[in-house]
Amino acid sequence: MSKQQTTTSYDNIVIEEYDVGVYRLKVARRKRQPRDFLLLVKWPQLVENLTEAKEMASDIFRFMGDIYRISPLKFTGVVGGHAWNYIEIPFNMYLRSLLLEAIETRLKTGENNDWRILSSLSLFVLSSTLTAAVYWAFFSKRNLFLEQISRHFQLHLLKESLGDDLATANAKSGHEVVAANEAKNQFNLLVMFLGNVLGLSGRMALIFEACRRVGDPVLVVIALIMPIMMSMMGGASAYTSKCIAYNNNEPDKRMKSLTKMSEQAYRQDVILGGIADWVVSEFKKAFEARGGVLSADHPFRDWNSSNRNLKLNLFNAVATVLPMLYLALKVINNPTDISLVSMTILVESSTGLIEMAKSPLISPLRLRVAVEGIRRIYYGTRPTYKKMMSGALPYPVPNSTGNDGEAEIGTSEKGMKFELSNVSFSYPSSRSTQPALDNVSFTIKPGQLIILVGKNGSGKSTLVRILSRLYDQTSGEVLIDDRSSSAYHLGDLKRSIALLSQDNLMYPFSLGENIGLGNPEKCTDHERIQTAAERGGASGFIAKLKQGFDTNLDPKVKTLSLNLHKDPDHPLAKELNAIQKKIEISGGEKQRVVASRTFMRLELSGIKFVAVDEPTSALDADGELHLFKQLLARREGKTMVFVTHRFGHLTKHADLILCMKEGRLVESGSHEELMKVDGEYATLYNTQAAAYSI
Ligand SMILES: Nc1ncnc2c1ncn2[C@@H]1O[C@H](COP(=O)(O)OP(=O)(O)OP(=O)(O)O)[C@@H](O)[C@H]1O
């Protein structure tokens, strides 16, 4: 099942590595100190455990508190219902023992105790009726409340992930995505744990009561101590150690990539490219290489089960028979000593106690699993990561006059000013030996129009991302309006920047909203959206769509059907087909919509910097000309950086041309100056289509 591979030793921890199914599991253990063998109590371990217990309790209280606030009444009902589910059995056993004991006394002594028999019977009936009522109320409301919990935490997770900056989001990619169902599952685990604790306590109380009646303290020890010890024993567990796991099986990863090819996005390529057979045959190869017996689900759980030791199982077996053995010997020794009812109750509750103590639900491990789940919800899936820091300085900085009458640095009316000195940058996930930006220095004055040119991969988009503070440079300095870019409040800076990128990202909403979201506050202002669409060149094709601006390209409709697969002409099958699903538009049309979104954003009064990163690759000549004309018409009060491979027609408008090569700024100046140099820029200029002119 799991096989230990290697052990790496650090100062006071040892990392053990295991192969568990398709996963590589790494477990950190505290190194044994020589004095550990001498001391009965390992103080550092104890302190660590107490601190951890305190942190666990605080996370559980926060989580349960949040759920309580969703609906105090439903919370109480569901938790109470669960609790009753577990204490009902020992409670009923107790009532039954009262009844049976009264009957036993009547049979043995002939004493007239009708009242005792009848009252015990009534209590028993009352309790069963109450149970039926509680279950009816509980099961009819429970699932709805669990759904409510999921939706509540879905909102929380959505807010969290939307708040991530680019650097953090990139660092998180590849990590398990936390689903809202996690909250519902952990809540269930916690209430089951609580119920089990209550059930266990109820049974213990029963055992105490039965032993009291039998009058034998040794029996208490035998019946209680063994299960308690058992629930505390257990093999080494992943949940009590710091550990990580990652999919380490190449064929398994290959199968996942090949499965992706069945998604809608690849459908056209799969059909036209004739690659379906190749995908299937590669999948078969990967499937054989992977082997069918490797588990791919829960590496931590699998590792735990492989660690459950034989000693614990044997202990279990002994614990189950011991109370019965003791009672049998006692009866053989003195047959008149014990009431049959007390004996039955004792044996029944002691067996039940052992069963419960054996159950994984009562184990502290289960609590750990729940707390790990809660932490994933509140703190994300990565243990720690550094988000980009926001400064305190507002942007724009108001222009002010110093005490000596000298004007202090503020934000120019003309646009943002940039000064880069020796800026280098490598993407955190990059495997390249060369940085994406290598020692770049230049100045952009407020209101200038900059053309950024260079071959593919030369660092143009990266430079735009640094200027827009989507990433922070790895080294060097970026000044915005004479102050370090990190001094400014991130939100303020973002509100002053408009970025039209080459990604052509369509949002899964209507076309109107796709444009309107350039300025979310005016997202329903149809007139502004229409104007922005005209400026971005999207109004023409949108007007031809049946639903115009209301057309939703990806309405996220989920359709389900039953028993219709052999009957495509069935009215329900036709109805299903007619339900609106995803609609495709051309690449150029997408670019026009995204450009219109930027024009919507340019209407915002505080925009001081506009970065246009090659948005015209799919546009026809007319579309490109129209877009640049419209952008140039909105230069007033803004610094603009244009990244484009087709720059011939723009050079006459440029204040400065920056030419990049392999992450370095190799040339800068005006078109005429750079042509004279006859270097990288001249080569690019001469090879590109210079046929465009405005
Ligand atoms: N998100 C990323 N993670 C890792 N490396 C990246 C990432 N984006 C770009 N790179 C790498 O950084 C370098 C510069 O890329 P960049 O996108 O800035 O070039 P570019 O000049 O804009 O290219 P193009 O003209 O093709 O758009 C390239 O080597 C690229 O592979």
The ligand as a MOL file (V3000), in Angstrom:
LIG
                    3D

  0  0  0     0  0            999 V3000
M  V30 BEGIN CTAB
M  V30 COUNTS 31 33 0 0 0
M  V30 BEGIN ATOM
M  V30 1 N 2.6500 33.9090 -16.4400 0
M  V30 2 C 3.8940 33.5700 -16.8060 0
M  V30 3 N 4.5790 32.6450 -16.0880 0
M  V30 4 C 5.8400 32.3020 -16.4360 0
M  V30 5 N 6.5050 32.8250 -17.4550 0
M  V30 6 C 5.8840 33.7580 -18.2210 0
M  V30 7 C 4.5470 34.1670 -17.9400 0
M  V30 8 N 4.1840 35.0970 -18.8520 0
M  V30 9 C 5.2440 35.2510 -19.6610 0
M  V30 10 N 6.2590 34.4620 -19.2840 0
M  V30 11 C 7.5990 34.3840 -19.8870 0
M  V30 12 O 8.2100 35.6440 -19.7440 0
M  V30 13 C 8.9170 36.0220 -20.9260 0
M  V30 14 C 8.3770 37.3550 -21.4460 0
M  V30 15 O 7.0220 37.1480 -21.8390 0
M  V30 16 P 6.0660 38.3310 -22.2990 0
M  V30 17 O 4.6870 37.7960 -22.3750 0
M  V30 18 O 6.3050 39.5050 -21.4430 0
M  V30 19 O 6.6250 38.6360 -23.7680 0
M  V30 20 P 5.9780 39.5180 -24.9220 0
M  V30 21 O 7.0810 40.3450 -25.4700 0
M  V30 22 O 4.7650 40.2360 -24.4390 0
M  V30 23 O 5.5740 38.3840 -25.9600 0
M  V30 24 P 4.4320 38.3880 -27.1010 0
M  V30 25 O 4.8380 39.3410 -28.1580 0
M  V30 26 O 4.4470 36.9840 -27.5930 0
M  V30 27 O 3.1390 38.7540 -26.4520 0
M  V30 28 C 8.7280 34.8580 -21.8960 0
M  V30 29 O 9.8820 34.0540 -21.8300 0
M  V30 30 C 7.5190 34.1300 -21.3750 0
M  V30 31 O 7.6200 32.7450 -21.6520 0
M  V30 END ATOM
M  V30 BEGIN BOND
M  V30 1 1 1 2
M  V30 2 1 2 3
M  V30 3 2 2 7
M  V30 4 2 3 4
M  V30 5 1 4 5
M  V30 6 2 5 6
M  V30 7 1 6 7
M  V30 8 1 6 10
M  V30 9 1 7 8
M  V30 10 2 8 9
M  V30 11 1 9 10
M  V30 12 1 10 11
M  V30 13 1 11 12
M  V30 14 1 11 30
M  V30 15 1 12 13
M  V30 16 1 13 14
M  V30 17 1 13 28
M  V30 18 1 14 15
M  V30 19 1 15 16
M  V30 20 2 16 17
M  V30 21 1 16 18
M  V30 22 1 16 19
M  V30 23 1 19 20
M  V30 24 2 20 21
M  V30 25 1 20 22
M  V30 26 1 20 23
M  V30 27 1 23 24
M  V30 28 2 24 25
M  V30 29 1 24 26
M  V30 30 1 24 27
M  V30 31 1 28 29
M  V30 32 1 28 30
M  V30 33 1 30 31
M  V30 END BOND
M  V30 END CTAB
M  END
